[in-house]
Amino acid sequence: MKKIFNVTEVAGQGLEALLGEKVTIFSLNYIYHGILAGVSETDVLLEDAKIVYETGDFKEKGFKDSQFIAKEWRLRTSCIESYGVLEGK
């Protein structure tokens, strides 16, 4: 059996580490893309937010079909499956 004895909280990890970056967020139903402008325990704030209907090849520049939503858009953190910075997107 393996056990963890010490837990260390490291500030600035997770979503916080990506503040100011263009991120892609995969949620339960949709994919969102924009500048990560804010993070709280329950929500994230995207600026120049887009919803991505079709990604196309991830190696290609941009998305095949993405639509502008709003200058600011909030997402619930409870619906986020994964997130990150996609090169060329």
N, C-alpha and C positions, 0 to 999 in steps of 0.2 A: 504494500500500500504506500502511496505517495501522499504526503500532506504538506500543505503550505503553512509555514510558521509565522512568517512576517508578511504583512501587506503594506505596501508603500503607495501612497497617493502621489501622483506626479501631476503638477499643474501644467496646463497648456497642452494637454494631449487630446486625442479624439477630435471632435468637431472644432474645438477652440483652436487647435493647431492650424486649422485651415482658414481662419478669419482673414478676409481680404482677398482670398483666392477665388478663381472661377471653379466652382465645384459641380459635380453631377451627383444627384441624390436619387437613388432607386427606392421608391416607397412601395407600399402594399399594392397599389394599382397603377401608378404612373411613374415617369421619370421626369425630374426637374433639373434645370441647369441655370446657374446664375452666380453672381458674386455673393459669397457668404458674408453678410454684413452684421449679423448678430446671432448669438447663441444663448439660450437659457435652458433651464432644466426641462422645460415642456415644449419649447418652440425654437425654430431657427428662422432667420430672416434672410431672404434672398433679394438682391437688387438686380434690376434688369432681368427678371425671371422669365424663363421659357418652360413650356411643357414639351416634352419630346415624345412624339407619336411613333417615329420610326428612327432608330439609331443608324441604320446602315452599317457598313463595316467599321469597326472601331479603329482600324488602321487609317481610315480616310479622314481628311480634314472636315470638321463640322459634322452635323447630323443630317440625315436624309430628309427628315421632316420634323422641324421644331417650330413652335408658335409662341410669339411674345404674349405673356399674360399681363404683367403689370410692372411698374417701376419698383414696387415693393410687394413681396409675397411671403406669407408665413406658412410654415409647415409644422405639424406636430411631430415631435421627436419619437413619439410612440409608434408612428407609422413608417419610420425609416428602417429599411432593410440593410442598405449599404450606401457608402458615399466615398467620394474621392475626387482627385484631379485627373481628368483624362487628357492626355497629351493631344494637342491639336484640336481640341473641341471648344 
